[in-house]
């Protein structure tokens, strides 16, 4: 959602020498006092402004809306997905609209192109994918027998190894502890249950998903009018900060949606090519399920760090039915793909907007999955990154001596060319 254009009477005239000044000069000269800072406080020691009635009403309305959305979270999920489609489709619609195409026709053109691409992608992948799923179900008994045979061979090899008695006793004790429940490995899946539980609610929200194309169409069509309404509803002193926050969130989410689409397709294609090569050089078992494994890798790319690890598990288990060399080859392939993704693709595609430590990424995914299931785990990374950037901006905005850092926070948001700062009024 873009900030609507304003006439030159809505903001102070901009001197050309000021417009060409460095960012620190622009920040120090152009920005109004933050509306949440008490105007009576000195600049070097700002204080929080007392809450006005309008701020109190806004906070209550925000809390009420948040509580309502939380109570109806299952019904809201389709519309969250719809917002992601808006972020994905808005740039091409805006590109066509800027070139003279009516916005309604631009949306229809983008819809037609998007539907064509999706149908072609389905035509390319759905037939071999279904064939491989059927083949896997048919081969499952023989694959299980092959895996059992490989495990038996490893057991015989382990028995022939000349290991110290202390080491052998330790390994035997560990194996007994794993198989003490009916000789079946016990895996605690309670940690991932919150993530997968959200997938079970899809059937209950089918109607919401069916409405998505129409809902997204109206959002794209009336985006400018909705932006104007929002702008006019804001007190003048709030407008700069409100649009700065909106643009920070929009930039990050838009970048994340498009990056995940490109990363998913790229990882899926690379995985498919690698499996085809392994089927020729190592064992044909990789080629029998190449489409299924590559589609799984592309979809699980939505879960950073954890997703690639999960996608490698079925490939390694499948390779284990053919021997030790295929297992090593599968591990090497998925490790290479993950390293190429992390070191080459992610920096080029995502840039520096969503840069978080892996420990924080895993923590955010678990918390997001616990709060909102599968969708919460997928959106945990952009939501956390957006909260980080907005908090950083507000912190710098309230710091009188952080002009350079504040300029870095709003760089690239388009506020330099069109700040749209009206006369400062009391909030």
C-alpha positions in Angstrom: 0.0 0.0 0.0 1.6 3.2 -1.1 1.3 6.6 0.5 -1.0 8.6 -1.7 0.4 11.6 -3.6 -0.2 15.0 -2.1 -0.2 18.4 -3.7 2.7 20.8 -3.0 0.5 22.7 -0.6 0.4 19.8 1.8 4.1 19.9 2.5 6.8 22.6 2.8 8.6 23.5 -0.4 11.8 21.6 -1.0 14.9 23.6 -1.9 17.1 21.9 -4.5 20.2 22.4 -2.5 18.5 20.6 0.5 17.2 17.8 -1.8 20.8 17.2 -2.9 22.2 17.2 0.6 23.5 14.0 2.3 20.9 11.8 4.1 21.9 13.2 7.5 21.1 16.7 6.5 17.8 15.6 5.0 16.8 13.7 8.2 17.8 16.6 10.5 16.1 19.2 8.4 13.0 17.5 7.0 11.7 15.2 9.7 9.0 16.4 12.1 9.2 15.7 15.8 8.0 12.1 16.5 4.4 12.2 17.6 5.1 10.0 20.6 7.7 12.4 22.0 6.5 15.2 24.3 6.9 18.5 22.4 7.6 20.3 25.7 10.6 18.1 26.4 14.1 19.3 25.4 15.5 17.8 22.2 18.6 16.4 24.0 16.4 14.6 26.6 13.1 13.6 24.9 10.2 12.2 27.0 7.2 10.1 26.0 4.2 12.2 25.3 1.1 11.7 27.4 -1.7 9.7 25.7 -4.3 11.8 24.0 -7.9 10.6 23.7 -7.4 9.7 20.1 -4.3 7.6 20.9 -6.3 5.8 23.6 -9.1 5.1 21.3 -6.7 3.8 18.6 -5.0 1.5 21.2 -8.3 0.1 22.4 -9.5 -0.5 18.8 -6.2 -2.2 17.9 -6.4 -4.5 21.0 -10.0 -5.3 20.2 -9.2 -6.1 16.5 -6.2 -8.2 17.6 -8.3 -10.2 20.0 -11.0 -10.8 17.4 -8.4 -12.0 14.8 -6.9 -14.3 17.4 -10.2 -15.8 18.3 -11.0 -16.4 14.6 -7.5 -17.4 13.6 -8.6 -20.5 11.6 -10.9 -18.4 9.5 -8.3 -15.6 9.0 -5.6 -17.9 7.6 -6.9 -17.8 4.0 -6.9 -14.0 4.0 -3.3 -14.0 5.3 -2.4 -16.2 2.3 -4.3 -13.7 0.2 -2.2 -10.8 1.5 0.9 -12.8 0.4 -0.6 -13.0 -3.1 -1.2 -9.3 -3.0 2.5 -8.7 -2.3 3.4 -11.1 -5.1 1.1 -9.7 -7.7 1.1 -6.0 -6.9 4.5 -5.1 -8.6 3.5 -6.3 -12.1 0.1 -4.7 -11.7 1.7 -1.4 -10.7 4.2 -1.7 -13.6 1.4 -2.1 -16.2 -0.6 0.7 -14.5 2.4 3.1 -14.8 2.5 2.4 -18.5 -1.0 3.5 -19.2 -3.0 0.3 -18.7 -6.2 0.7 -16.7 -5.7 -0.9 -13.3 -8.6 -3.4 -13.8 -7.2 -4.6 -17.1 -3.7 -4.8 -15.6 -5.0 -7.0 -12.8 -6.8 -9.3 -15.4 -3.6 -9.5 -17.5 -1.6 -10.5 -14.4 -4.2 -13.0 -13.4 -4.2 -14.6 -16.8 -0.4 -14.8 -16.9 -0.2 -16.2 -13.4 -2.9 -18.8 -14.1 -1.2 -19.8 -17.3 2.2 -20.3 -15.5 0.6 -22.3 -12.7 -1.3 -24.5 -15.1 1.9 -25.1 -17.2 3.8 -25.9 -14.0 1.1 -28.4 -13.0 1.2 -29.9 -16.4 4.9 -30.4 -16.2 5.0 -31.8 -12.7 1.7 -33.3 -11.8 1.7 -36.4 -14.1 5.2 -37.6 -13.1 4.6 -36.6 -9.5 1.4 -38.8 -9.3 3.2 -41.6 -11.1 6.1 -41.5 -8.6 3.7 -41.4 -5.6 1.9 -44.5 -6.9 5.2 -46.2 -7.7 6.5 -45.4 -4.2 3.4 -46.9 -2.6 3.8 -50.0 -4.8 7.5 -50.3 -4.0 7.2 -49.6 -0.3 7.2 -53.3 0.8 10.3 -54.1 -1.3 12.0 -50.8 -0.2 11.3 -51.8 3.5 12.8 -55.2 2.8 15.9 -53.7 1.2 16.4 -51.3 4.1 16.1 -54.2 6.5 18.7 -56.2 4.5 21.1 -53.2 4.5 20.7 -52.8 8.3 21.4 -56.6 8.7 24.5 -56.2 6.6 25.7 -53.3 8.8 25.0 -55.4 11.9 27.2 -58.2 10.5 29.9 -55.7 9.7 29.6 -54.2 13.2 29.9 -57.6 14.7 33.2 -58.3 12.8 34.8 -55.0 13.9 37.6 -55.4 16.5 36.3 -52.7 18.9 37.5 -52.2 22.5 35.0 -53.8 24.9 34.2 -50.5 26.5 33.3 -48.9 23.2 31.2 -51.9 22.1 29.3 -51.9 25.4 28.6 -48.2 25.1 27.3 -48.6 21.5 25.2 -51.7 22.5 23.7 -49.8 25.4 22.8 -46.9 23.2 21.1 -49.2 20.6 19.2 -51.0 23.3 17.9 -47.7 24.7 16.7 -46.7 21.2 14.9 -50.0 20.6 13.7 -50.8 24.1 10.0 -50.1 23.0 9.2 -53.1 20.9 12.5 -52.9 18.9 11.0 -49.8 17.2 12.9 -46.5 17.4 11.1 -44.1 19.5 10.9 -40.6 18.1 9.4 -37.7 20.0 7.3 -35.8 17.5 5.6 -33.6 20.0 8.0 -30.8 19.2 6.8 -30.6 15.6 3.1 -31.3 16.3 2.3 -27.6 16.6 3.8 -27.0 13.2 1.8 -29.7 11.4 -1.4 -29.2 13.3 -2.3 -26.2 11.2 -2.5 -28.3 8.1 -5.5 -30.2 9.4 -7.7 -27.0 9.4 -7.5 -26.5 5.7 -10.7 -28.4 5.0 -12.7 -26.2 7.4 -11.6 -23.1 5.5 -12.2 -24.2 1.9 -14.8 -21.5 1.4 -12.3 -18.8 2.4 -9.7 -20.1 0.0 -12.3 -20.2 -2.8 -12.9 -16.5 -2.2 -9.3 -15.6 -2.4 -9.1 -14.7 -6.1 -12.0 -12.2 -5.8 -10.7 -10.8 -2.5 -7.2 -10.3 -3.9 -8.7 -8.7 -7.0 -10.5 -6.1 -5.0 -7.5 -5.3 -2.9 -5.3 -4.8 -5.9 -8.0 -2.8 -7.7 -8.7 -0.4 -4.8 -5.2 -0.3 -3.3 -4.8 3.4 -4.1 -8.2 4.4 -2.8 -7.6 2.4 0.4 -4.3 4.2 0.8 -6.0 7.6 0.4 -8.6 6.7 3.0 -6.0 5.5 5.5 -3.9 8.7 4.9 -6.9 11.0 5.5 -7.8 9.1 8.7 -4.4 9.7 10.2 -3.6 12.8 12.2 -1.1 15.0 10.2 1.7 14.5 12.7 1.4 10.7 12.5 1.6 10.4 8.7 5.3 10.3 8.1 5.9 7.6 10.8 2.8 5.6 9.9 3.9 5.4 6.2 7.5 4.7 7.2 6.4 1.7 9.3 4.0 0.5 6.5 6.7 0.8 3.9 9.3 -1.0 6.1 6.8 -4.0 6.6 5.7 -3.9 2.9 9.3 -3.9 1.6 10.3 -6.8 3.8 7.2 -9.0 3.2 7.2 -8.3 -0.6 10.9 -9.2 -0.8 10.4 -12.4 1.3 7.4 -13.6 -0.8 9.1 -13.2 -4.1 12.4 -14.6 -2.7 10.7 -17.7 -1.4 9.1 -18.3 -4.7 12.4 -18.0 -6.6 14.3 -20.0 -3.9 11.7 -22.8 -3.9 11.8 -23.2 -7.7 15.6 -23.0 -7.8 16.2 -25.5 -5.1 13.6 -27.9 -6.6 15.3 -27.7 -10.0 18.8 -28.1 -8.6 17.7 -31.1 -6.5 16.0 -32.7 -9.5 19.1 -32.3 -11.7 21.3 -33.7 -8.9 19.1 -36.7 -8.4 19.1 -37.4 -12.2 22.9 -37.2 -12.2 23.1 -39.6 -9.2 20.7 -42.0 -10.9 23.2 -42.2 -13.8 26.4 -42.3 -11.8 25.5 -44.0 -8.5 22.2 -45.9 -8.4 19.0 -45.8 -10.5 16.9 -45.5 -7.3 17.4 -41.8 -7.3 15.8 -41.4 -10.7 12.7 -43.4 -9.8 11.5 -40.7 -7.3 13.4 -37.6 -8.6 10.3 -35.5 -9.1 8.7 -36.4 -5.7 11.9 -35.6 -3.8 12.6 -32.3 -5.7 9.0 -31.1 -5.2 9.3 -31.9 -1.5 12.6 -30.0 -1.3 11.1 -27.0 -3.1 8.0 -26.9 -0.8 10.0 -27.3 2.4 12.2 -24.4 1.4 9.5 -22.3 3.1 10.9 -23.5 6.4 14.4 -22.0 6.6 17.2 -24.2 8.1 14.8 -26.9 9.3 13.1 -27.4 5.9 16.2 -28.5 3.9 17.1 -30.9 6.7 13.6 -32.5 6.7 13.6 -32.7 2.9 17.0 -34.6 3.0 15.6 -37.4 5.3 13.4 -39.2 2.8 16.2 -39.1 0.2 18.8 -40.5 2.6 16.3 -43.3 3.7 15.6 -44.1 0.0 19.4 -44.2 -0.7 19.9 -46.5 2.3 17.8 -49.2 0.6 20.6 -49.4 -2.1 23.7 -49.3 0.1 26.2 -47.1 1.9 27.6 -45.4 -1.2 24.1 -44.0 -2.3 23.6 -42.7 1.3 26.9 -40.8 1.1 26.0 -39.5 -2.4 22.6 -38.3 -1.1 24.1 -36.5 1.9 26.7 -34.8 -0.3 24.0 -33.7 -2.9 21.7 -32.1 -0.3 24.6 -30.5 1.6 25.9 -29.0 -1.7 22.4 -27.7 -2.5 22.0 -26.2 0.9 25.4 -24.5 0.9 24.8 -23.1 -2.6 21.5 -21.8 -1.3 22.8 -20.2 1.9 26.0 -18.7 0.4 25.0 -17.8 -3.1 21.2 -17.7 -3.6 20.0 -16.2 -0.4 22.4 -13.2 -0.4 21.5 -12.4 -4.0 17.8 -13.0 -3.8 16.9 -11.9 -0.3 19.6 -9.3 0.2 20.2 -7.9 3.7 16.5 -7.3 4.6 16.0 -10.7 6.3 19.3 -11.5 8.0 19.0 -13.3 11.3 21.2 -15.6 13.3 20.3 -19.3 12.8 19.6 -19.7 16.5 17.0 -16.9 16.3 15.5 -18.4 13.1 14.9 -21.8 14.7 13.5 -20.1 17.9 11.1 -18.0 15.8 10.0 -21.0 13.8 9.2 -23.0 16.9 7.3 -20.1 18.5 5.4 -19.4 15.3 4.4 -23.0 14.9 3.2 -23.2 18.5 1.1 -20.0 18.1 -0.3 -20.5 14.6 0.6 -24.0 13.3 2.1 -24.6 9.9 1.3 -21.1 8.6 2.8 -19.5 11.7 6.0 -21.5 11.2 6.3 -20.4 7.6 5.6 -16.7 8.4 7.7 -16.6 11.6 10.8 -15.4 9.8 9.3 -12.3 7.9 7.2 -11.4 11.0 10.2 -11.5 13.3 12.3 -9.5 10.8 9.6 -6.9 10.3 9.2 -6.5 14.1 13.0 -6.1 14.4 13.1 -3.4 11.6 10.1 -1.5 12.9 11.5 -1.5 16.5 14.9 -0.4 15.2 13.2 2.5 13.3 11.1 3.6 16.3 14.1 3.4 18.6 16.2 5.5 16.3 13.3 7.9 15.7 13.2 8.6 19.4 16.9 9.1 19.7 17.9 12.7 18.9 21.5 11.9 18.2 20.8 8.9 15.8 20.4 10.8 12.5 22.7 8.7 10.5 21.2 5.4 11.8 17.7 6.8 11.2 18.6 7.7 7.6 19.8 4.1 7.1 16.5 2.7 8.4 14.4 4.7 5.9 16.8 4.5 3.0 15.2 3.1 -0.1 11.6 3.5 1.1 10.9 6.4 -1.3 10.5 8.9 1.5 13.5 10.9 0.3 11.9 11.8 -3.0 8.4 12.2 -1.6 8.3 12.6 2.2 4.8 14.0 2.1 5.3 15.7 5.5 2.4 18.0 6.3 2.4 20.8 8.8 3.0 19.2 12.1 -0.1 19.1 14.3 -0.7 17.9 17.7 -1.5 14.2 17.9 
